[in-house]
Amino acid sequence: MRSTNFKTENNSLRKLLGNGLFYKIPRFQRDYSWTLEQWEDLWTDILNTIEDPSQENDSHYMGYLVLQSTDDKTFEVIDGQQRLTTLTLIILAVIKNLQRLIDEKNEPEQNIQRINQIRQTYIGYLDPVSLVSKSKLTLNHNNNDYFQHYIIPLEKLPQRGFKASEHLLRKSFEWFDAQVSSLLKSVVSYKGQYLAKFVEDLSDALFFTVITVTDELNAYKVFETLNSRGVRLSSTDLLKNYLFSVLDTNSEAQYELDILEKRWLQMESRLQSEKFPDFLRVYWNSKYKLSRHSELFKTVKNNVKDRAGVFGLIKGLESDLDNYLALISPELSDFNEADKTNLAILRMFRVRQPYPLLLSAKRKFTQKEFSSLLRAIVVITFRYNTIGSYSPADQEKVYCEVAEKISSKEIIDLNDVWSYLKPIYIDDDRFYLDFSSKSINTSDSRSRKLVRYILCAIEKKISGTSLDFTSDSLNIEHILPQNAPDGWNGFTSEACMEMVYRLGNMVLLQPSKNRDIGVEDYSEKIKVLSECTIKTTQLVANNYKEWSPEAIDRHQKDMALKAKSIWSVSQLEL
């Protein structure tokens, strides 16, 4: 490829979007496809990068962007559209939250200025002649209409009659909107200033390696090279190359390189290559000071400098591999059934922050102690992450600090662990308030499973009956229906939107009965609820002769009281 047709540079998100440049997803490119797993990973990386004061000058590498342009002003995105689109949705979510502040009369003039500045810099501008909004990002032909007509202007997002990828765009925006709103909970004053700074920090912290070509042939050569030949190096790829270079310095280099290659490939084959970076980071953080994904290669390089260090690292990884695989896939492990269940619950919670601590504890503690710690972490996670939605970055630092202390034998007694974990154990009063107002959108299978888990736990508390929350034989009945007709039982449309996914609006029901009552009025539903064999469902029918926002709120507060005793770690309540 001639240099005249190809250039490479590192650019921050600010430079990519803030310089009057425009980006277009080619018509033939696939639709938007990122889902919750990718959203969560990106959001965690962002928070870890910009929310940690110790990482004030840190940055996060977003990988390659392959662009095609003839004028250096308008670019077709050959590779990188999922990341650019998602980052745009995050910025729009910030703007949405700024608009809410304006509606609440919170510094309206200043926040209007902030919205205008952020929109002009990162989203697009209003053409002064046509008064038509010109977006910096244009999606492909399947997604662009929905993106431009509803998401960009922050209109009410319709949910019916659209393609699957358009639903993903909507869900992605709504998910990031919720995350930004959650961040604001801890901000007492100057909320608008906080949001504006968040965008500024985000745009400066994220950077890409940008490859720009001038014609389609060169664009596809680059694209194919990056995706087929492994030019897109991860921290693991960099580490592997570095370790080989350390060994390639003596007469026995080839023999040792062959051994390293064989052992490395064996680990990769058991893990699958895409999971190796996660394993490497969990292993490292289980023994040493916390290292972020973006820092991992540099950290290991600074600590592993000779043959002994190389083979020590490989031996450590090999020794911990079985336990790591058991943590991420407990159903395939030889762990006892209680540990398998609790690890499966952690996976359902979609948290990975405790893994370094669990890996360290598995090395050093007895089986009984490990099981006790695992049960405690499930409770901590439920209170902190699942119900409270507090910062995972703060939590991760605590877990990794304890893991390091266990590995160094500074902590040798399980009781000492509790004192370190107590700061991330949400106290009863806060947990009660968090639970009392919690909503969980049950539009996906994972969320429905989570709600069943909560309702089954409360059922066991009340009746002593254990129900299998993983079974499809239990349906979640939304007493206020998800698709409630206008005026259902006197609910306003605003009340429906606010209350339908509240935990207090949901009960367990057998599938046949769930189908029977559909969107019937509560006067009809109560008959079915009262005949249900599930005690908690019966009690709703017995205790609430009418269903209203007040009834949902009262019922959820009663659930919260029971939840305090169900998800409790007495050792931490000292």
N, C-alpha and C positions, 0 to 999 in steps of 0.2 A: 504494500500500500504506500503510495507516494505521500510524502509529508505535506505537500500542497493540498491534499484532499482530506487531511486528517489532523486534528489537534487535540491535546489532552491538557486539562487543567483541573485544579481543585477549587471548588466554589462552595460557599456557604449558601444556605437557603435564602438568606437576605439578598445575596448577589444574584441568585437565580431568578427570584421573583420581583426584586425591588428596583430593577434597572430598566423599566419600560420594555421588557421582553415578553413574548407571548409563546405559548406552547399548545400544540395541537396533537391529539391522539389520532394516528392514521385510521382510516375507515376499517382497514382489515385487522386491526389489533383486537385482541379479545376484550370482552366486557369487564367491568369492574368485578373482582372476584374475592377480594379480601374478606375474611370473616372474623369472628370474635377472637380467635387465637392470635391472628396477626395484629388486630387492634390492641389487644392487651400487651403483646410483646413490645410494640412501638411505644405505647403510652408509658410502660414501665421504664423503657430505655430513656425516654424524654425526662421523666421525673427524676430518675437516677442521675441524669446529666445536669439538669438545671436547678433541681430543688436542694441538692446537697451543698451546704456552704463550703465544705472542704474541697469541692470540685468546681469552685467558682470559675476557673478559667478552662475547664475541661470542655471537650467537644465529643460529638458522637458521629462516627462514620456511617453513612447511609448506603455505601456501596457505589456502583457505577451507574451513571446515566448515559445512554447512547442517544445522541440527538443528530438530526439531519437539518441542515440549513444552508441557504445560498446567500443570505443577506445579514446573518448574525443578529437578526431582530425577531424573526418568527421561526420557531423550531418544531419539527415533528419529533415526537417522543418514540423512539424505536424500542427502548428498554427503560423501564422506570415509571411507567404510568401509574401503577398501583400505589407506589410511594408518594408521588406528586399529588395524586388525587386525594389520598388519605390525609396528607399534611394540609391541603387546602380545606378539607372538611374540619380539621381541628381548628384552624384559624377562623372559619365561619362559626364554629361552636363558641369560640371566644366572643365574636361579635354578637351572637345571640344573647349571651350572658350580659354583655354590656347594654344591649337593648332592654333587658329586664331591669337593670339598674335604672335606666332612664324612666321606664314605666313606673318604678317605685319612687320617683323623684329624688334619686340618689345622684347628686352632682350632674344633672341632666345636660347642662351646657358643655361641661368638660368631657362627658362621655360621648356626646354627639361628635365632638371634635376628634375623639379617639377613634370612634367608628369610621369616620370619614377618612382619617389618616391611614388606618389599617386596611380599609377597603381599597383605597387608591394604591397603596404600596404592594399589597399581596394578592388581592382578588381581582381588581379591574377598576375601570373608571367609567363615568357617564360621558358619552360623546356630547360636546356642547352644541353641535349642530342638529343631530338627529334625536338627541336625548335618549338614545339606546345604550344600554349597558354593554361595555366591551370587556369581556372576561379575559384574564391572563391565561386561563386554561380552558381548552375546548376538548370535550371527550369524544369518543367515537360515535358513529351514527345511531347506535342503539341506546346510548346513555345520555347524550348531550341535551336533548329536549328536556328531560326531567331535571337534569343538573342545572340548566340555565333558567328554566321557568319556575322552579320551586325551591331548589336548595340555595342557589346563589342569592336570590332576593329574600331568603328566609321567610317564604310563604308557608302557610299550613300545608303539611306534606300529606297528600292523599295516599291511601294504602291499597286501593283496589284497581284492578284493570291494568297493572303494569308488569313489566318483565321482572324475572328473578333478580337480575343484576341491578335494576332500579330499586327494588326492595332492599338490596344490600347497601346501596348508596344511602337510602333513607335510614336504615338501621345503624349504619356506621355513624352518620351525623348525629342521630339521637343518642347513641352510646357515648360519643365524645362530648356531646352537650351535657350529659349526666355527669361525666367525669370532671369537667370544668366546674360545674355547679357544686360538686362535692369538694373540690379544692377551695371554693369560696367560703365554705362553712367555717373554716378555721381563720378566715380573715375578718378581723373586727372592724377595721376602718380602711378608707382609701381603697375600696374594692376595685374601682375602675382603674386606678393607677396600677394595682397588682396585676390585673388582666393585661393591660398594655405592656407592662414589663415582661409578663410571661411570653407574649408574642415576640418581643424584642429579643429576649434571651433564647427562645426557641430558634429564631431565624439566624442567630449568630452561632449557636452551638452545633447545629446540624450541618454537615458538609458532605459533598459528593465528589467523586472523581468523574468529571464530565468529559466524555469523548464526543467530539463534534466532527461529522463528516459532511461532504458536500453533494453526495449523490447516493441513490438507493443501493447500488452495487457495493460501495464501501460500507454503507450502513449495515447491510446484512452480513458482510464479512466480519465486521466487528462483533455484531450480535451473536453470530454463530460461534465465533472464537470464544467469547466470554462464557457462553452457556454450554458448549460442547467440550472445550479444552481446558476448562478449569482455571482460566485466568483470574476469575473473580475469587481472590484469596480471602479465606476466613482467618480468624485468629489461629485456628488449628492448623491450617495450611502453613501459615507463617512459622508457627512453632515447630512443626515437623521439619521444615527446611532448616531452621536454626539448629535444631538438635543434630541433624545430619552434618551440618557444618562443624559443630563442636567435635564430633567423632572423626572427621576427615582430616586429622592432623598427625597421625602416627602410622607406623608400619603395619599395624593390624587393622587399619581403617576399613578395608573392604569387608573383612570378616565381620567386624562389629556392625557395619552398616547393613549387611545382609540380615543379621540377627535383629537389629532394630526395625528394619522394614517388615520382617516376618511378624514380630510381636505387635507392631503397630497395626498391620493389616488384620490380624486376628481380633484385636479390640474393635476396630472399625466394623468388621463383619458382624460382630455380635451386637453392636450398638446401632448400626446404620449410620452412615457418615454424617447425615444432617443433625444427629443428636450428639455427636462427639463434642462440639464446643460446650454444650450444656454440662456434660459429664466432667469435662476438664475444669470448668469453672466451679462446679459443686465440689469436686475433689480439692481443688486449691483452697477454696474458702472454708473447707472443713478443717484445714490444718494451719492456715496462715491468715494474715490480715485480709480483710475484704478487698477483692479486686473486681471492678466493673468489667463488663464484656469488652468495652473499648480499651481497657488498660491491661487485659490479660496477657497478651503477647509480651508487652514491655515488662510487666511484672515478673513473668517466668524467666525471661531473658536476663534480667538483672540478678536473678537468684540461682540460675542453673548455668554454670560457666565451665564445667569440666566433665570428663568421662564419668566420674563417680556421680555427679549431679544428674547427668542424663539417664543413666541406668537406674538411679534411685527413684527418679520421677516415674519411669516406665514401670518399675516394680510396684510402686505405690498405686499407680493407676490400675494395674492388673489385680492387685490384692483387693481393691475396693469395687471392682467392676460388678461382681455378683450382687453385692449389697445395693449398689446403685440401681441395677436392673430391677431388683426386688422393690425398691422405692417407687420407681416409675411404672412398673407393671407387676403389682403385688399378686395378681391372680395367677401368674406363672411362677411364683416363688415357693419356697418351702417354709415361709413364715407361718406362724400359727394363725388360726382363723380370725381371731380378734384383731391381730395386727393387720392382716389382709383387709379386713373391713375398714379399719381406721385409715389405712393408706388409700383405699379406694375413695373414702369420703374426702380426704385431702385433695385427691385428683379431681373430684367433682367440684370442690371449692375453687379449682384452678389457681392454686398457689404453689410456688416452688421455693419460696424464701426459706422454709424450714429444712430443706434437704441437706445443706451442709451440716447443720446441727445433728440431724438424724444419722447421717453417715458417720460423724465423729462419735456419737453416742453408741452406735452399733459396734464400733471398734473397742471401746473402753468399758462400757457398762454391761452388767448382767442382762439376761433376757428379760427378767422381771422389771428391772429398772428401765430398760428400753421401752417396754410396753407401757409402763406408767408415764414416761415422758411423751410417748406418741399420743396417748389419750389426752394428756394436758395440751399438746399442740393442736389437736383437733378442736378443743374447746376454745383456746386462744384464737385460732384462726376464725372460728365461727363468730366470735364476738368482735374481733378486730376487722377482719376482711369481709366476711359474708354479710354481716348485718351492719357493721359500722362504716365500712368502706374508707378506712383511714389509710394514710400514706404507706405503701409497701416498702418504700425506700428506708424509712425510719425503722420499720420492723426487721428488714433484712440485716441492718447493721447490728441489731441486738442478737439475732440468731447467730451471725457469723462470729461475733465477739465471744459468745459462749462456746461455740464450736472450737475456736482457736484455744480457749482456756482448757477445754477438755483434752484436746490433743497434746497440749504442752504439760498436762498433769497439774495445772494450776487449780483446776476443779476436779476433784476425785469423788465427790459425794453428790448424789442426786438432789439432796436438800439445798445445796449451794446453787444449783441451777435455778431453783424457784426464785431466789432473790434477784437474779439477773433478768428473769423473764417477767417479773411483776410489772415493770413499766408498760409492757405491751398487752397486759391482761386488763381489758376494759372492765372497770368496776361496775357493780350492780346497778347503781343509779344511772350511769351513762348508758349501759346496755339496755336497761328498761326503756329509756327514752328513744334510743335508736330502734329497738324492736317495735315499739309502739307506733312508729310512723313508717316502718319499712314497707316498700312496694317491690315486688319481683314480677317482671313481665314474663309471662309463661308462654311466649310465642315460640320458644325453641325447646327441644327435648331436654337439654341440660338444665334449664331453669325449671321445667316441670318436675324433673327428678329432684331438684333441690327443694322445691316446695313440698313434695311428697315426703322427703326426708324430715322436714320440720314438723309437718302435721302428724307423721307417724310417731315421732319422738314424743309429741304432746299427748297423743293417744295412749302410748305406753305409760306415760306418767299418770294419766287419769284412770285408765281401765286395767292396766297391767298386761294388756294384750300387745304382743310384738307383731307388727305388720312389716312386710317386705316392701320398702320404699322403691326398690328397683323394679318391681313388678308392674306390668301394664294392666293388671287386673284391678288396680285402684285408679280411679279417675279423680281429677281435681274439678270440683264443682265451684264455679264462680257464681255466688248467689245473685249478686248484681251481674247480669250476663255481660260477656265480653262484647257482644253485638246487641246491646240492649236497645229496644225500640224507643223512640222519643217519648219522654215522660214516664218511663218505666218506674212504677211505684213512687212517682213524684220526684225522682232524681232529675236535676238539671243536667244538660250536656256537660257542663264544667265539672259537676260532681261525679258524673260517670267516668270522665277521663282521669280524675284525681283518685277515685276510690276503687276502680275495678280490679287493679292488681295489688291492692293492699292485702297483707296476709290475713287480716280480719275478715276479708270478704270470701275466703276460700275454705272449703271443707272437702273431706274425702268422701267418695261415693262409688258404689259399684257401677261399672260401665252401662249396664242396662238401665239403671235408674237415672244416670246422668243424661242418657239420650231421651228419656221420657219427659224430663221437665224443661229442657231447653231454655227458652226465654220466657217461660210462664211467669206470671206475677208471683210475688212472694206468698200470697194467700194459697196458691196451689203448690208451690215448692215446699212449703212447710210440712205438708202432709207426707211427702216423700222423705224429707229429712228426718221426720220423727220416726219413720219406720225403718230407718237404716240401722244395721247391726253395729256400726261404728259409734262408740259412745260419745266422742267429741261432736259428731254430727248431730246426734240426738239432742245433746245439750243445747246446741244452737237453736233448734226448733223449740225446745222447752223454755228457753230463757228469753227469746226474742219473738214476740208475736207480730212485730212489724220490723221491716228492714229499711234502714235509713243511714245516712252518713254518720249520725250519732251512734247508731247501733254497731256499725262496723268499727268505729273508733273505740267504743266501749269493749267490744269483744276482743279486739286486738290488744288492748291494755291488759285484759284478763289473760290472754295468751302470753304476754310479756312477763307477767308475774310467774307463770309456770316455767317459762324459758330460763329465768334466772337460776332456778334450782336444777334444771336439766343440764344446761351447759355451764357447769361450775367446776372450778378446780379449787378445792378447799385449801390445798397447800399454799396457794397464791393469795389467799384472803387473810393474810397475817397483818 
